[in-house]
Amino acid sequence: MTAFMKWAASLLLVISLQFSFMSAGTSENTARAASRYDQVLYFPLLKYPETGNHIKDAISAGHSDICTIDRGGAEDRRKESLKGIPTKPGFDRDEWPMAVCTEGGAGADIRYVTPSDNRGAGSWVGNQMSRYSDGTKVLFIVQ
């Protein structure tokens, strides 16, 4: 085997090992990310633009993109999140994280949105999440 062939074989070995390590790191990161949630919900921004933009903005501001479902505590969390936020004629107070999520409650981001957008979005989310039991962690992706 010539010196060039040895060099080329060594180079191929190094490159293949590097790709092996890179893909292992990616798999580990993917597994770690997936362990944060049980299900993914793709929220339809075009169908509910006000609510969708609120969710996107709240997540960008540091609020959770995960909703851990806890229906039993929703009413108490809703009271906490809306405390001190006055009603406004012609608008609903949308909250993120939602009251049905353990991440919701005090400190939730509140935005005034039109009732048709908010209630339509709430109905859509409720229908999507109806198949999941309490304790399910749902990753929200607005698209």
Backbone as numpy.savetxt, mean C-alpha at the origin, in Angstrom:
# Nx Ny Nz CAx CAy CAz Cx Cy Cz
46.07 -25.05 -22.17 45.22 -23.88 -22.17 46.12 -22.64 -22.17
45.84 -21.72 -23.06 46.66 -20.52 -23.15 46.32 -19.57 -22.01
47.18 -18.59 -21.83 46.96 -17.59 -20.78 45.66 -16.82 -21.04
45.40 -16.53 -22.32 44.18 -15.81 -22.65 42.94 -16.64 -22.30
42.96 -17.91 -22.59 41.82 -18.78 -22.29 41.60 -18.89 -20.79
42.69 -18.95 -20.01 42.56 -18.99 -18.54 41.95 -17.68 -18.04
42.42 -16.57 -18.62 41.90 -15.26 -18.22 40.40 -15.17 -18.55
40.02 -15.60 -19.76 38.62 -15.54 -20.18 37.74 -16.43 -19.31
38.22 -17.62 -18.97 37.46 -18.53 -18.11 37.29 -17.92 -16.72
38.35 -17.30 -16.20 38.26 -16.65 -14.89 37.26 -15.50 -14.92
37.30 -14.73 -16.00 36.38 -13.60 -16.14 34.93 -14.09 -16.18
34.67 -15.13 -16.93 33.31 -15.68 -16.99 32.85 -16.19 -15.63
33.75 -16.82 -14.90 33.42 -17.31 -13.57 33.05 -16.16 -12.64
33.85 -15.09 -12.67 33.59 -13.93 -11.82 32.25 -13.30 -12.18
31.98 -13.14 -13.47 30.73 -12.53 -13.91 29.54 -13.39 -13.49
29.63 -14.69 -13.67 28.51 -15.56 -13.29 28.28 -15.54 -11.79
29.36 -15.50 -11.01 29.20 -15.41 -9.56 28.54 -14.10 -9.16
28.95 -13.01 -9.81 28.37 -11.71 -9.48 26.87 -11.71 -9.78
26.47 -12.23 -10.94 25.04 -12.30 -11.26 24.30 -13.19 -10.27
24.94 -14.24 -9.84 24.34 -15.14 -8.86 24.06 -14.41 -7.56
25.04 -13.63 -7.09 24.85 -12.87 -5.85 23.82 -11.78 -6.03
23.81 -11.12 -7.19 22.84 -10.06 -7.43 21.43 -10.61 -7.42
21.21 -11.73 -8.07 19.86 -12.29 -8.11 19.44 -12.81 -6.75
20.38 -13.32 -5.96 20.05 -13.78 -4.61 19.61 -12.61 -3.75
20.28 -11.47 -3.88 19.89 -10.28 -3.12 18.52 -9.80 -3.53
18.24 -9.84 -4.83 16.94 -9.42 -5.32 15.85 -10.34 -4.79
16.09 -11.63 -4.80 15.10 -12.58 -4.28 14.85 -12.35 -2.80
15.93 -12.07 -2.07 15.79 -11.81 -0.64 14.98 -10.54 -0.41
15.25 -9.49 -1.19 14.50 -8.24 -1.05 13.04 -8.45 -1.41
12.79 -9.21 -2.46 11.42 -9.50 -2.86 10.69 -10.27 -1.77
11.34 -11.26 -1.21 10.72 -12.05 -0.14 10.45 -11.18 1.08
11.40 -10.31 1.42 11.23 -9.43 2.57 10.04 -8.49 2.34
9.94 -7.92 1.13 8.84 -7.02 0.82 7.51 -7.76 0.86
7.47 -8.96 0.29 6.23 -9.73 0.26 5.79 -10.14 1.65
6.70 -10.29 2.58 6.31 -10.69 3.93 5.60 -9.56 4.68
5.66 -8.35 4.15 4.96 -7.22 4.76 3.45 -7.32 4.56
3.00 -8.04 3.55 1.57 -8.07 3.23 1.15 -9.45 2.75
-0.18 -9.66 2.81 -0.77 -10.93 2.38 -1.43 -10.83 1.01
-1.97 -9.65 0.71 -2.72 -9.44 -0.53 -2.33 -8.08 -1.11
-2.59 -7.89 -2.39 -2.36 -6.60 -3.06 -3.68 -6.13 -3.63
-4.00 -4.86 -3.41 -5.20 -4.26 -3.98 -4.76 -3.11 -4.88
-5.12 -3.17 -6.15 -4.79 -2.12 -7.11 -5.97 -1.16 -7.18
-5.81 0.01 -6.59 -6.90 0.98 -6.51 -7.01 1.73 -7.84
-8.24 1.84 -8.41 -8.42 2.46 -9.73 -8.48 4.00 -9.67
-7.35 4.64 -9.91 -7.25 6.10 -9.84 -8.20 6.78 -10.82
-8.32 6.26 -12.02 -9.18 6.91 -13.01 -10.65 6.86 -12.62
-11.05 5.84 -11.91 -12.45 5.70 -11.51 -12.78 6.58 -10.30
-11.84 6.71 -9.38 -12.04 7.50 -8.15 -10.83 8.42 -7.96
-10.73 9.48 -8.78 -9.51 10.29 -8.78 -9.25 11.07 -7.48
-10.27 11.60 -6.86 -10.03 12.37 -5.63 -9.51 11.47 -4.52
-10.19 10.37 -4.31 -9.79 9.43 -3.26 -8.44 8.81 -3.60
-8.24 8.43 -4.85 -6.97 7.84 -5.27 -5.80 8.78 -5.07
-5.99 10.04 -5.43 -4.92 11.03 -5.22 -4.67 11.26 -3.74
-5.72 11.22 -2.94 -5.54 11.36 -1.50 -4.69 10.21 -0.96
-5.01 8.98 -1.35 -4.24 7.82 -0.89 -2.78 7.96 -1.31
-2.55 8.30 -2.59 -1.17 8.46 -3.08 -0.42 9.53 -2.28
-1.06 10.67 -2.08 -0.40 11.77 -1.36 -0.11 11.39 0.08
-1.06 10.74 0.73 -0.87 10.35 2.14 0.26 9.33 2.27
0.34 8.38 1.36 1.43 7.40 1.39 2.76 8.10 1.13
2.78 9.02 0.17 4.01 9.78 -0.11 4.45 10.60 1.08
3.49 11.04 1.89 3.80 11.84 3.08 4.22 10.98 4.27
4.23 9.66 4.09 4.72 8.79 5.15 3.70 7.89 5.81
2.44 8.00 5.41 1.43 7.09 5.96 1.58 5.72 5.33
1.09 4.71 6.01 1.27 3.33 5.59 0.57 3.02 4.27
1.23 2.19 3.45 0.60 1.67 2.24 -0.03 0.31 2.50
0.07 -0.14 3.74 -0.50 -1.42 4.17 -1.74 -1.15 5.02
-2.78 -1.92 4.80 -3.99 -1.87 5.63 -4.16 -3.24 6.27
-4.01 -3.30 7.58 -4.27 -4.53 8.32 -5.74 -4.48 8.75
-6.55 -5.35 8.18 -8.00 -5.28 8.37 -8.38 -5.61 9.81
-9.20 -4.72 10.39 -9.78 -4.91 11.73 -11.12 -4.21 11.75
-12.14 -4.90 11.29 -13.46 -4.30 11.16 -14.05 -3.88 12.51
-13.79 -4.66 13.54 -14.38 -4.38 14.85 -13.93 -3.06 15.46
-12.75 -2.61 15.15 -12.24 -1.36 15.72 -12.45 -0.15 14.85
-13.12 -0.32 13.71 -13.25 0.76 12.74 -13.97 1.99 13.30
-15.05 1.79 14.02 -15.83 2.94 14.51 -15.00 3.80 15.46
-14.29 3.17 16.38 -13.45 3.93 17.32 -12.34 4.66 16.57
-11.72 4.00 15.60 -10.65 4.66 14.84 -11.19 5.81 14.01
-12.40 5.66 13.47 -13.00 6.75 12.69 -13.22 7.97 13.58
-13.74 7.75 14.78 -13.95 8.87 15.71 -12.63 9.57 16.01
-11.58 8.78 16.24 -10.26 9.35 16.54 -9.70 10.15 15.36
-9.81 9.60 14.17 -9.21 10.26 13.01 -9.95 11.54 12.63
-11.25 11.57 12.84 -12.05 12.73 12.44 -12.23 13.75 13.56
-11.73 13.43 14.75 -11.87 14.34 15.88 -11.21 15.69 15.55
-11.98 16.75 15.70 -11.46 18.09 15.46 -11.45 18.51 14.00
-11.91 17.66 13.11 -11.98 18.00 11.67 -13.44 18.34 11.37
-13.74 19.62 11.14 -15.14 20.00 10.93 -15.70 19.44 9.63
-17.01 19.20 9.63 -17.67 18.80 8.39 -17.71 20.02 7.47
-17.87 19.77 6.19 -17.92 20.85 5.21 -19.05 20.53 4.25
-20.04 21.44 4.10 -21.19 21.16 3.23 -20.74 20.77 1.81
-21.32 19.68 1.31 -21.03 19.23 -0.04 -19.80 18.34 -0.16
-19.17 18.02 0.98 -17.96 17.19 0.95 -18.00 16.12 2.03
-17.31 15.03 1.78 -17.05 14.00 2.79 -15.63 14.21 3.30
-15.36 13.71 4.48 -14.00 13.70 5.02 -13.42 12.31 4.76
-12.49 12.25 3.84 -11.84 10.98 3.51 -10.63 10.82 4.41
-10.38 9.61 4.87 -9.27 9.36 5.78 -8.34 8.30 5.21
-7.06 8.52 5.39 -6.06 7.50 5.05 -4.99 7.50 6.11
-4.67 6.36 6.67 -5.26 5.05 6.45 -6.73 5.02 6.88
-7.48 4.14 6.27 -8.91 4.02 6.54 -9.14 3.51 7.96
-10.33 3.80 8.46 -10.68 3.37 9.82 -10.72 1.86 9.96
-10.99 1.14 8.90 -11.05 -0.33 8.96 -9.66 -0.94 9.13
-8.63 -0.12 8.99 -7.24 -0.58 9.10 -6.70 -0.28 10.50
-5.96 -1.21 11.06 -5.35 -0.95 12.37 -4.39 0.24 12.29
-3.89 0.54 11.11 -2.98 1.68 10.92 -3.73 3.00 10.96
-5.06 2.97 10.88 -5.87 4.19 10.88 -6.07 4.72 12.28
-6.95 5.71 12.40 -7.24 6.30 13.70 -6.55 7.64 13.87
-6.16 7.94 15.10 -5.52 9.22 15.40 -4.30 9.42 14.51
-4.20 10.61 13.94 -3.06 10.93 13.08 -3.26 10.60 11.62
-4.42 10.03 11.27 -4.70 9.73 9.87 -4.75 11.02 9.06
-4.45 10.93 7.79 -4.53 12.07 6.89 -5.99 12.23 6.45
-6.51 13.44 6.57 -7.91 13.71 6.23 -7.96 14.70 5.07
-8.83 14.42 4.11 -9.01 15.33 2.97 -10.49 15.40 2.65
-10.95 16.60 2.29 -12.32 16.78 1.84 -12.42 16.35 0.38
-13.36 15.45 0.10 -13.58 14.97 -1.27 -15.08 14.94 -1.54
-15.44 14.92 -2.81 -16.87 14.88 -3.14 -17.47 13.55 -2.69
-18.71 13.60 -2.23 -19.34 12.37 -1.72 -19.39 11.23 -2.74
-19.65 11.54 -4.01 -19.76 10.45 -4.99 -18.42 9.73 -5.15
-17.32 10.46 -5.16 -16.00 9.84 -5.29 -15.68 9.03 -4.03
-15.88 9.64 -2.88 -15.54 8.98 -1.62 -16.39 7.73 -1.37
-17.66 7.85 -1.58 -18.55 6.71 -1.29 -18.41 5.61 -2.34
-18.20 6.01 -3.58 -17.94 5.01 -4.62 -16.66 4.25 -4.33
-15.61 4.99 -3.94 -14.33 4.35 -3.60 -14.49 3.45 -2.39
-15.23 3.92 -1.39 -15.43 3.12 -0.18 -16.17 1.83 -0.48
-17.17 1.92 -1.34 -17.92 0.73 -1.74 -17.02 -0.23 -2.51
-16.22 0.31 -3.42 -15.32 -0.52 -4.22 -14.31 -1.24 -3.33
-13.69 -0.49 -2.41 -12.70 -1.09 -1.50 -13.38 -2.14 -0.62
-14.56 -1.81 -0.09 -15.28 -2.76 0.75 -15.58 -4.06 0.03
-15.99 -3.96 -1.23 -16.25 -5.17 -2.02 -14.98 -5.97 -2.24
-13.89 -5.30 -2.54 -12.62 -5.99 -2.77 -12.13 -6.70 -1.51
-12.28 -6.02 -0.37 -11.74 -6.55 0.88 -12.70 -7.49 1.59
-13.93 -7.63 1.09 -14.91 -8.49 1.76 -14.48 -9.95 1.80
-13.64 -10.35 0.89 -13.19 -11.76 0.86 -12.04 -12.03 1.82
-11.51 -10.97 2.44 -10.37 -11.12 3.35 -10.83 -11.07 4.80
-10.22 -11.88 5.63 -10.58 -11.90 7.05 -9.81 -10.83 7.81
-10.30 -10.52 9.01 -9.58 -9.60 9.88 -8.17 -10.12 10.10
-7.23 -9.21 10.14 -5.82 -9.58 10.31 -5.07 -9.67 8.99
-5.80 -9.69 7.87 -5.15 -9.73 6.56 -4.47 -8.39 6.30
-3.23 -8.44 5.84 -2.47 -7.23 5.51 -2.56 -7.01 4.01
-3.16 -5.88 3.63 -3.40 -5.58 2.22 -2.51 -4.41 1.80
-1.70 -4.63 0.77 -0.88 -3.57 0.19 -1.72 -2.81 -0.82
-1.82 -1.49 -0.67 -2.57 -0.65 -1.60 -1.61 -0.05 -2.62
-1.94 -0.25 -3.89 -1.20 0.37 -4.98 -2.21 1.14 -5.80
-2.02 2.46 -5.91 -2.93 3.31 -6.67 -2.40 3.39 -8.09
-3.25 3.03 -9.04 -2.82 3.11 -10.45 -3.97 3.48 -11.35
